[in-house]
Amino acid sequence: ILVTCTIASFATERAARQIATHSTAESETQPQSGLLVAFSDEKAVSSLFDLALAMTTRRAVDTLRGIHILTEKDDSGKKLMAARRLIEQAEKYAAAAGLSLPCDLRVDLNAATGLIHAAHEQHIEEILIGWHKKTLFERSTLGYMAEALLENAGNTLYIYRAQQPLATCRRIVVVVPELAERDAGFLHWLFRLRQIAANTGMPVICQVAEMTEQKIRQYLRKGRELRAIEFVRLQDWDPFSRFLAMLKKNDFFICVLARRGSLAAQNSLRKIPELVASDLNNNSTLLVFPRIHGPEAVRQWSQMEENLITPLREFSRVAWRRIFRLRRWIAQ
C-alpha cells in the first residue's frame, strides 16, 4: 500500500503535466503589464534604472514605477532620511533621461511583503530587483527577499546582476528551458527581451528548444523592433559550463528559469543561480522567473504539495509502527 500510494502521487503529477502541456494556451496579444523596480541602495539605482528603461516602452500601457521598502524595525529617523534621499536620487536620474518616474517609499513588515502588496495595489505583474550579496552564513544565493517573492508572489521576477554598464554590452545571449512557452509569463519576458534589443541595438543569440523557437518566431513576426536574432538549438542544461564558455567579453547574459510547479521546471535549473554567482563574474546577468498561471499559482501549488506529502508521511509512520508491532509479535 505504501509503495502504491507513493507511485500514485508521482504518476498523478506526471499526468497533470501532460494534460497541461496539451491544454494550456497562451494569448497571442501583447501583454498589458507594468514594471515595479525595487531600489535597495544608492549604488544600484543607476544600473537598475538603466535596465528598466531599456525594458520598457514609452506607451501609456507600460507603466514604470520605483519603490523602496523600509522594514518596521528600520523605521527610524536616520533610515527614513536615507530612504528619502535614495528616492530623490532615482527621480533625478529618471528626470535626466527625460522620464517621470513615480517612486514610492513604503514601510512594511519586511521587504518581500512590501513588494508583494505594492505590486498588488498597483496591478503590476512584473518586479525587477538587484542581485543579493550573499554573506558567509547565508545558504540562499538569491537572498531572503527573492526566495520569499518566488514562494509567495505570482509576479514575473527579474533579478539583475550588473557587472558592467548596460551601454557597454555588445550582445545578448539568452538561454530558455524547454516548455517555457507554456508558462503564463512567457510573453511578458519575451516582450522585455524585445524591448532591450530594440532600445540598445544589440543582436540576440537565443538557445532554445524547437517548439519554443517556433513560438518566439511567431511572436517576433508581429513586431519590427528586433533587428537581429540567431537561434541555437538547446540540447541539455548539463553541464551549464558550456553556456558560460560561449560568452564573450561585453555579453549580456539572460537566463530564463522556472518556478516550482512550472511545466519548464527541472532539477538542473535550481543550481544555476549559485553557478552564476561563482563562475560568471565578468558579464552582467539577468535571471528571469516567469509567472506560472496567475498570482495564486505558486501558493496553490505549495498547498497542494503539502496536502499530498503530509498524509503520505502520516501513512508511512503508521505503517512502519504496525510492521514493528508485527515483528515483535512474531518474535514472541
N, C-alpha and C positions, 0 to 999 in steps of 0.2 A: 504493500500500500504506500509506503514511504517513497519507494522508487517511482511508482506510478504517478504520485502527486507531483514529485519533483520534475519528472519528464513532461508532465502535462502543462506545467507553468511555462516551460521554455517553448513547447510546441504551440501554446496559445499565443505567446508573444511573437513567434515567427509567423504564424498565420495572420495575426493582426497587421504585421508589417507588409506582408504580401498583399493583403486586401487594400491597405492604404496606398501601396505603390501603384496599384491598378486603378484606384478610385479617386485619388487626390488630384485635383485640377486647380491650377493657379490662374487667376485672372490675368489677361494679357494687357490690361490697361496700365498706364503709368501710375506708380504708387503715389498717393497723396499723403505725404508724411513730413514731419519736421525733424530737426536735429537739435538735441539738447547737449551742450558742451559743458562738461564739468571741469572748472578750473580749481586746482588744488593748491598751487603755489605760483608765485610770480615768475619763476623761471620757465614754467610750462605754458604761460599764456601765449607767447608768440608762436610757438610750434603748433599748439593745438588750434589756435585761430587760423593759422595759415592752411592747415589741412581742412578744417571745417569750411573755410571759404572756398577751397578747391572742390569740396564735395557737394556744394550747394549751387543752386541757380538763383538768379535774381527775381524769379517769378514769385508772385504773392503766395502761391500754394505751397511753396517750400520754405517754411519758417526756420529761422536760426535763432536760438536763444542760448545765453550763457547763464551759468549758475555756480554759486559757491556755497557749500554746506558747512555750517558750524554745528558741532555737537553741543548738547546741553551742558556738558561738563566744561566745554571751552568757551562758554558764553560769558567771557569776562571783558573788561574794558579794553585791554591791550589786544586781545584776539579779535574783538569786534572792529577796532580801528584798522588792524592789519587786513581784515577781510574787506573792509570798505575800500582800502587802497588798492587791493587786488581787483575789485570790481571796476574801479575807476580806470585802472591800467588797461583792462580788457576793453572798456568802452572807448578809450582814447586810441587804442591800437586799431579798433574797428573803424573809428572815425577817420583815421589816417588812410584807410583803404577805401574810403567813400561809402561806408556801410554803417547803418544804425543798428547796433547790436543791443537788444534788451537783455540786461543782466539782472539776476535776482540773487539776493542774499537770504538764505533760509537757515533757521535753527531747528534742528530735529534731533531725534534720539541718537541716530548715527548717520553717516554719510549715505549708506545704501538706502536706508528708509527715506531719507530726504529726497534722493534722486527718483525713487520709485513714485513717491507722492507727487513730486513736481511734474514728472512726465505724464502721470495720470491726469492731473489737473489741467495741464496744457494740451492734452490729447496728442502727445508726441510719442512716436513709436520707435525712435532711434536715439541712442545715447552714445556719446563719444567721451572717453576718459583717457587719461595718461597712463603710462606704464608705472607699475608699482615697484618701488625699490625694496627688494627683499632684504630683510635683516637676518642675522645669524641664527636666531631662534625660531624663525617662521618656517612652516612646512610648505605653504602655498606659494607658488611663483607669482600668481596673478594678484595675490593680496586678498584681504578680507572683503573689501568693497566689491571687487569684481566677482568673487565667489558668491557673495550674497545676492548680487544682481542676477547672476546666472541661475541661482536656486529659486529666487522669489519673484523675478520680473520676467515678463514675456517679451520685452523690447529687444530689438536687434541691438547688439552691443559691439562697439568698435573700441579696441584697446590699442593705443598708438605709442610706439617706442621710437622717439625721434633721436637718431644718432647723427643726423646732419640736416641742414635746412632743406625743405622740400624743393626750393628753387634750384638747388644744386643736383637734384636727381635727374637722370637722363633716360631711365627706362623703368617700366612697371612689370614686375614678374608676379604672376598670380597662380596660386595652386588651389584647386577646387576639388573637394571629395566627390565620390560617386553618389548619385541620387540627391545632390544638393538642390536640384531644380524642383524637388518635391516639397521643400520647406516653404512655409508661407513668407519668409523673409527673403526669398531668392531675388525677386525683382527689386527689393529695396537696396541690397548691397550692389546689385548689378547696375542700378541707376547711379549709385555713388561712384562706382568704378568708371562708368562712362563720363561722369562729370569731372572726375580727377584728370582723366586722359584728355578731355576736351579743353579744360581750363589751363592745363600745364603744357599740352602739346607733346606729351611723352608717348612713345609707342608702347604697346602692351603685348607681353608674351604670356599666354594662358595655358596652363597644364590642366586638362580636364578629361573626363570620360566621354565616350562617343555621344551618349544621349544628352549629357549636359551641354556639350558643344553645340548640338543642334538647337537646344532651347536658347542658348546665348546668341547664336547667329540669327535666330528668328526674332529675338528682341532687338538686336542691333540694327536690323534692316529698317526699323521704323524711325531711327534717328540718324542724323548726319554729323553728330559731334565727334564720334570716334574716328580718328584719322587712320591709324594703323594697328591691326591686331593680328597676332600669329598664334595659332593653336598647336599645342604639342600634346600627343596622346599620353594620358596618365595610366600607368600600368599598376603601380602599387606604391603605398606610402612607406614601405620599409625597403632599404634604410632611408631615413629622412635626410641623411648627409648628402645624398646625391642631388637633392633640391638646392641645398646650400652651395654645392660645388658649382652649379650653373650660374650662380650670382656673380656679377661683376661689380667693380667699383662704381659707386653712384647709382646703383639699382635700388628701387623702392620695392620691397617685398611685401606682398599682401597674401595672407594665408586665411582661407575660409575654413572654419572649423564647424563643429556641430554640437548642439546641446544634447544632454541625456534625454532619450525618448525620441530623438530625431531619426528619420529614415537613413540619414547620412552618417549617423554615429558609428564610430569604430574605436576599438581599443587603442590602436596606434595613434589616434588623434589626441589622446589625453597627454601624451608625452611631449607634444610639440611646444607648448609654452616654455617648459623647462629647457628644451633643446635650443630654442630661440634665445633664451636668456644666457645660456652658457656658451653657445657656439657662434652666434650672429651678433658681433659687436661692431661691425663696420658699416652695416646697412640699416636704414630706417625700416621698421616693420609695423604693419597694421594687421592685428588679429581680428577676425570677424566672426561673431557668433550670431547667426540669423535666428530670428524668432521662428517658432515651430508652427503653431496654428492659433495664435492669439495670446493675449496677456495671461490667461489662466492655464495655459497648456503645461508649463513646467510644474506648477503646483499640483495640477491634477495627476500628472504622471508620477510625481513623488508620492502622492497619496495612494495611487493605485498600486505602486510598488510596495508601499508599506502595508497595505491591506492584503497583499499577496504573500509577502515574506513572513509577517507576524504569525498568521495561522500555521504556516509550514513549520516555523520554529517551535511553536507550541505542540504541534502534532509530533514532531521529531522528539521533543523532550518526553512526552507521554509514552511514545512508542519504545524509546530506549529504557524507560523506567520499568515498563512491563516486561521487556526482554530480560532485564537483570532479575526481576522477581521470578520469572520463569526458570532462569538458570539456577537461582538459589533453591527453588522448589525441587528441581530435578536433582541437584546435589544432595539435598536432604533425603 
